[in-house]
Amino acid sequence: MQLYDIIPDNLFSPLASKNKRLYANGLFVILDAFRQQLKISKDELISMMSASLESELMYADFSDEELFENELTLSGKAHFLVRKFRQTGWILLETGADMKEYISVPSYSYQIIQLLHDLKEPTKEENFAFVYSTYSSLKNADETRDPFEMATALYDGAARTEKLVESLKSVFHSITYYNQRLIEELNINNVLYSHYEMYQEEIIQRILSPLKIRDSVPKYKQPLTNILKKWLVDKNALESMAEYIVSSSGGEGGMEKCRMEIQRKIYYIIDTYENLERNYIQVIDDKNTRYTRATTQKMDYLINSDQTIKGDLINILKALSDDETAGRALELTSDSFEIYELSWLSEESLYDRKRGVRRKREAQLYMEDNMAQLAEKARAMAAQTMKNKYGRRETAAFVEGLLSGRDSISTEEFDIKDDDIYIKTLLAAVHANDENSFYNIEIHEGQTGSKQYRVPLIVYKRRKGR
């Protein structure tokens, strides 16, 4: 279905006309009437139009409109607005049982008017708690182990995760919009309003701050993904959720397709949250920092610009406070206005602050090592050697060597022949949950390895894009 199969062809014509501001405010009056009562009579709407838009209706230019003779007064112009909205499809008229005419607002009309109102007056409430809600529903479902609650929590969690990503993408593009406005703005008051009123409320308070304080990604990411990883390796949980979905959908898709869809949603939520800070939040933070710095620089430029009297006064005061230019500046300004020097005493006026002095390097003091010190140093060097051999970087290199260009490998596919490989195999499983790790793991039931070395059946998988 196409867009104009749903909405009338000339729906937006009033908003593109000469009186577009009047028509937009008239739509907001319709929205107020819609919120206040179920049945909206035509006479009541006209009265609301007259009261709310009195000044605009009186001075509006309707020379391009076809007004009837009885529509030239204030009430008549309000009648015209209602007639115009009906002709273009914003409202419908019906006659009730009492023979009065009533207004109906189609669903498409209400959604568009609400969108326009939200753009005009953004809500000051913070964004829905996507992260906490996802974690809370998954936690409750994990405790009850009820198939319905587990499947519902999983599908709702995937939907909330998508909305969270969309919200962050919207923030990223909104910062670009505010930055463009900043470039074009030349009024210091407008810059202050845009940054401290609109930007702070829409971007910082509603989205970025909650994601770091209340609806915190670092706080809930690990317990959230741990629950999903536990479900992923629990065959009974996957089977019960798949059986519930198949039974509730009338058998559509079959068990295998439902299991694959469940696993896809689990992987999607896990991958999204593990990469959320690196791929979204940090990028937005950097963009926000650059925008904030540009705003500060723009305000500093506008305040100190020669285009304003305030800027000229600042430049004069700077010249008078500079020892090199003070004398000449005082001569030039003394004929125009009187300047007085002001001094005062404070708690810091009666002493000079102590300044630090760098100490000179003297002769080096040599100390002889005894056996106890040598033993302590030897132990420290041994611990450092072990750390260098089995650190995170060496473990990552070990997994990279196992994969060798592949996307995945399991412990069944390589030989654990000595202590070194055995230790790195287990450390690789421990470090898989690190934020900067390039791979994930799946732990399955059973063990593998040689008689001397037994390890769980672990599958190392390269993360997407790494």
N, C-alpha and C positions, 0 to 999 in steps of 0.2 A: 504494500500500500504506500502511495506517495503522500508527501506532506499536505499538498493542496487537495487531496481526497478527504482530508479530515477538517481543515480550516478553510474558511471562505477566501476567495482570490483577493479581495480588497480589504482584508482584515486590518492590515497595517497602514492603509492609506491615511487615516487620521494622524498617525504618529509621524508621517512624512510631510504633512501639510504645514502651512504658515503658522497655524495655531497649535502646533504639536505639544507645547508645554501645557496649554489649557486642556487638551484632550487627555494627556497623560495624567494630570491631576483629577480629571473626571473619572478615569478608570480607577484611581485610588479611592474615590468616593464610593464607587460600586463595590470595591473590595471591603470597605468599612461596613456598608449596608449588608453585604453577604455574611460578614462575621457577626453582626449584631442580631439578626433575626432570620428565621427560616423562610417565611413568606415575605417578599419585598413588593409592596404595591408601587405602581408607577408614580402615583401622587407623592408618596413618601420619598421616593428617590429624587424626584424633581425638587422637593423642598430641601433635601440634603444638598443637592447640587447648588441651589440658590444660596444657601447659608454658607457653604464651604468655599464657593468660588465667586462670591459676590463681586469683589474688586476685579478679578480677572475677566468675568463675563461683561462687566460694564465697559471696560476699555479694550476688549478684544476687537480685532479687525475682521469682520465677517463679509468683507466686500467680495471675496471669491466664493462665498457660500450662497446657496439658494434658500434664504429664509422666507417663511411665509409672513404675511402682514401681521399676524397675531404673535409672531416670534421676535419682535423688536424690543420688547421690554425685558427686564431682568428675568422674570418668570418665563417669558417666552423663549429667551435664549437657553434657559435650562431645559425647556421642552425640546428645543432643537438639538441639544447635546444628546438627550436620550434617544431622539429619533435617529441621529447620526450613528450612535452606537448600535442601534437595532439594524439599520441598513447595512452596516459593514460587518455584522455578525458577532459583535462582542456580547450582546445580550439578546434574549428572546422575550416575546410578549405572549401571554396567555390570559384568557378570561376565566376567572374563577366562578364558583357556584353562586357567589353573591353579585355577579355581573361586574366586578371590578377587574381592572387590568393589573396583572402581576408580572414582575420581572423574573426571568430565569437566567442563570449564568452557566453556560456550557462548561464542561470540564476543561476543554482546551483553553477557553477564555480565562477561567480561574487560574490555571497553572501559569499562563503567560503573565497575567497581572501580578500574581504573587512573585514571580521571578523579577519583574520590573521593580516591584516594591523592595525586594531584598537587595537589589543592586543600588537602589536609592538610599536605603537605610539598612546597612549590614547588621546582622544580629551581634550583640555584644557577648553572647554566651559562647563558651569555649566549645571546640569540636567534640563530637561524641567520643567517649572513651573507647576507641577501637581496640587498643592493646589490652587494657584491663578486662574488657568484656569478653574478648577472645580467650584470655587465660582463665577467667572465672568460669565460663561455661565448660571449657575443656576439663578443668579441675573437678567440677561437680560431677561431670559425666564419668570421669575416671574413677571417682569414688563409688558411684552407684553401679557402674559397669552395665547399665541398662542399654540395650542396642538402640532404642529410640533416642535416648538422650545423647549417646555417643555420636550417632549419625547426624543428629540435629546440631550438636555442638561443632562437629567437623565442618558441615556445610555452611553454617552461620559464620564460623571462624574464617573460612576461605572467602566468603563474601565481605566480611569486615576487613580482611587483609587487602582485598582489591580496593575497597573504598579508602583505606589508609594510604595506599600507594597513589591513588588518584588525587587524594587531598594534598599529598606532598608534591606531586607534579604540578598541581594548581598553584601551590605556594611558589614553586620555582619560577613559573611563568608570571605570576603576579608581581614578583620582585622586579622582573624585567619591565613590567608596565609602570611601576612606581619610579624606577630608574629613568625611564623615558620621560615621565612627567617632570622629574627633577631637572633634566637637561633643559626642558622648554620653559620652566618656571623662572620668572625674574622678580617675583615679589617675596620678600622674606617671610611675611605672615602666612602666605600660602604654603611655603616650604615647611614651616613649623607645623601648620595644621595637617598637611599631608603626612608628615612623618610621625608626629606625636599623637594624633587623633586617629586618622584612618589606618596608617600602616601598623602602628603598634596594636590596635584593637583587632584588625583583620588578620594579620600575619603572626605577630609575636604572641599576644595573649591567648588567641583562640587555638593556635596550632603548635607553634614551636615550643613555647614554654611548657604546656602540658606534657608533650612528648619527652621532656627531660625531667619533669618534677613529679606530676601526679600520674599521668598515663605514660609512665616511663618505659621506653623500649629496653634500655640496659637492665632495668629491674625485673621485667617479666619475660624477657626473651628466653633466658636459659630454662626456667621451669616450664615454660610453654612448649619449647621444642623437645624437652625431655619427655613430656607426656606423649607427644606425637611419635617420637622415636620408639617409645615403649609399645605403643599401639602398632607400629609398623612391623615389629618382630613378633607380635602376639597373633598367631594364626587364628585363635579362637575369637579374638576381638574383631579381626577383619571379616571372619566368616559370619559372625552374628550380625554385624552391621550390614553386610551384603545381603543376608537373608531378609533382614527387616526391609531394606530398600526394595528388593525384588517383590516381597509380599505387598508392600504399600503401593507399588506402581503396577500391580496386576501382572507381574512376571515379565514386564517389558525390559529387554536388554539382556536378561540372563545373569547368572551368578558371576561368570568370568568378567563380563563387561562392568558389572558393579564393583567387583574387587579392584579392577584396574582404575576405575574412576575414584574410588576411595584412596588408593595409593597415590594417584596423581594429585589429589587435593592435599594430602599429608605432605608430599614432597614440595608442593608449591608453597605452603605456609612455612615450612622449615627453611627452604632456600631463601624466601623473601625476608624473613626475620634475621637470618644470619648475615645477609648482605644489606640490610636496611640502613644501618648507620654509615657504612662505607659508600654505598651507591646513591643514597638519597640525603640523609640528615647532614653528613659532613659537607656534601656538595652545596646544600642549601645554606648551611652555616657560613661557608666561604663567600657565597654570593651575598648573603645578608651583611657580612662584615664589609665587603666592598661597597655595598649600597650605603651603609651607615657612614663609612668614611667619606664617601662622595657627598652625602648630605651635610656632614660637618664642614667639609671644604666649601660647599656651595653657600652655606649660611655665613661662613667666615668671609667669603668673597663679597656677598651681598651687603653684609654689615659694614665692611671696610671699603666698599666701592665709592669712588668719587661722585657717583650719580646721586647721592643723597647728602643732606646737610650733616647727618650723623657721621657719615664717612669722612667728610671734610674736617669736622671737629676732631675726629680721632687722629687724622693725619697731622693736624696742627699740634695737638697735645704730644704726639710722638716726637715731632720736631723740637718742641720746647723742653722735652725731657732728655734729649740727646745732648751731651756735653759739647759735641762738635758743632751742632747747628743751633743751640739754644740762644746764643747771643744775637745772631742775625735774625732768627725767627722772632725774637722779642722786639727788635727794632721795627720789623715790618708790621707787627700786630699791635704795637702800643698806641698807634693813632686811631685804631678801629675800636678797641675795647680795652678795658682794664683787666690785668691779670695779677693775681696775688699768689704768693708762695705760701703753702700751708705745711706746717710741721707738727708732729705730736710725739709724746713720750709713751712708750709701752714697756712691758716687762723685759723686752729684749734690747731696749735702747741703752742700758747702762753697762753693757759688757759685750765683748766680742766673742762669738762662738768659737770654741776650740777646734782647731783644724788638725786633722790627722797627718802624721809625718811618716813617710815610708822609711823603714829601717834599712840600714846598709847591710850588705852581705859580708859577714865576717868569715874567719877561717872555719873550715868544716871540722866537725867533731867526729872522730872515728871511734867506733865502739866494736869491741871484739865479741864474736858470737860464741856462746857456750853450747854445750851439748843439748840442753833443754830447748834453747832457741832454735838450734838446727833441726831438732825433731819436730818442733811445731811448724817450721817452715816447710819441712819435707811433707808433712801431712797436708798442709795448705796447697802445696804444689800438686800433690796426688789428687786432691779433690778438684782442683782446677783442670787437671788433665782429664779426669772422668767427665767433668762438665763439658769440656771442649769436644770430647769424643761422642757424648750422648746428649748434646744440646738440641734445641728446637731446630736450628738450621741443619744440623747433621741428620736429624730424623726426617726432616722434609726432603733432604737430598736422597735419603734411603728410599722413601716412597716414590720419588720422581724416577729413581733408577729402576724400581720394580715396574712402574707403569710403562716407561720407555715408549711414550707416544700413544699408549693405549688409554681408553677411558676408564677401565676398571681391572682389578686383579684380586683374587682371593688367596687366602693362606694355603689353599690346596695346590696352588699353581707354582709355588716356589719352595725350594728345599731349605729347611731350617737346620743347618749343619753344625753351627757352633754357637757359643754364648753371645757373641756380638750380634748375630742376626736375630737370635731369640729376644734379646733385650730391646733392640730397635723395633722389632715387630710389635711388642707390647707398648713401647713408648709412642709409636705411630698411632695406635688406637687412642691413647690418652690425649695426644695433641690434636686430634681431629676436630675437636670442638673449639679450637682457638679461633679468634675472630679473623686472623689473617691467613688461616690455613687454606690451601688450594684444593683440598680434598675432603670428602665425607666418608663415613664408614657405615656399614650395615653388619650387625652381629647376628648370626643365625645359630640355631641349636646345633649341638654336636661339637666335636673337636677334631683337629687334624695335626699333622706333624710326624716326627719320627718317634721311636720308643723313648729316646732320651729327652726330647723336647716336645711337649704337647701344648697347643694353643687353641683358643676358640676359633670357630669358622668365621673369619672376618673378611668382608669384601671392601676394598679401598676403591672409592669412586672419585674421579676428578670432577670438581665443581664446574658448572657451566661458565664459560668465558675465562677460565683460568688455565 
